[in-house]
Amino acid sequence: MSKAKIVRDSDGLFYGIKFLCPGCTWDDGTPMTRILPVTWRPEGETQESPHSASKPHWSFNGDFDKPVFGPSVLSTYPRPEGQYTCHSFVGCNGAAPGQITFLGDSTHALAGQTVELPEIAES
């Protein structure tokens, strides 16, 4: 198993890379999936999904076992109890490759901590 996986659209075109965020969890405690369009491409591929073409892109080191993304990853959305924020560095700025550091403006229990990224099951 690895900590990052390729995501493709319904036509099989490269969309981006996914990882599991241990700070963002469903009600049952399962980590939520984060999908990032990236500037990296799988070997031999030059075309990306039109669904990701106009979105911001992150850098990716190409290592699925010890991923590094840049710059920071920021997710925000409203919840009944107030704005939810998850802000992190994945494999950089204090996090080793394959780790995630949650910044202090995150509103979840892992704010200010560095932890290993969870493994993603083969699909």
N, C-alpha and C positions, 0 to 999 in steps of 0.2 A: 504494500500500500504506500501511497505518497501523500504529501500535504497539499498538493495543488494538482489540478487537472485541466485539460483543454475543454473548452465549451464551443460547440458548433451550433449554427442555426438549423432550421428545418431543411435547408437545402444542402447542408453539409459544409458550409463555409465557416472558416475560423471566426469566432466571435470574441473570445478572450480566455481568461484563466479564472478558475474558481478556487476558493479555499473556504474553510469553515472558520467562523469567528466565534471563539469561546466566550466572548463578552456579550454577544447578542444571541440570546437563546429563546426558543419557543417556550410555551408554558410548561411543557414536560421536561425542560432542561436541555433539549437537543440544540446544538449550535446551529445558527443560521448560516446559509451559504452566501458568500459575497462573490460577485462576478465582476471582474475588471477588464475592460478593453485595454489591450497593451500594445506597445510599439513592436515587441518581439513577434516573430512569426515562426510556426513550425517549419522545419527544414523543407525546402522545395516549394513552399507556398508563398505566393505573392499577393493573393487576393484575400480581402477580409469581407465579412458579412456587411451588407449595406446597413444593417440594423445597428452596428457599432461604429460605423465610419464617421458619423457626425458628433460622437460623444467624446468627452475627455479621455485621454489614454495615459496609462501608467507605464513606467519602465518595468521590465521583468528580466531576471537573470537567466531564465531558461532552465533552472534547476527545480524539478518537481518535488524533490525530497527536502531541499533546503531553500525554499523560495525567498526572493527579495523583490519587493515592489517599491517604487518611488514615484511621486512623493508620498506624503501621508495619505491615509484612507479615512475619509470623513463620511459618516452616514448620520442623517438626522431625519426625524419624522415625529409628528405629533402623537401623543398618547393622551388618554383621558386624564392622567395624573400630571401631565406637563410634557414639554419637549424632551424627546429621547435623543441622546447624542452618543455616538461611538466614534472616537478619533484615535487612530493608531498608526504606528510605524511597523511595517512587516519586514523583518530582516535587516533593518538599518537604523541609524540614529539611536543606538543603545540596545537594539534587538539584534541578536545574532541571526544569521540565515536560518530560517525554519522557526523562528520565534516571532511573537507579536508583543509590542509594548503599547499599552493603552495610556493615552495622555490624560492629564488631570481634568480636562473638560468633558471626559466621558461620564455619562450619568449611570453607568452600571457598576456592579460590584467589583469588577477587575480594574477600575480606573487607577492609574499609577503603578500597575503591576506589569511584569514581563513574564509571559508563559509560552510554552511550546504550542505551535499550531497543531490542532488535531489531525489525525490521519483521515483521509477520505477513502471510503470503501470502494472497491472496484465496481464499476457499473456495467 
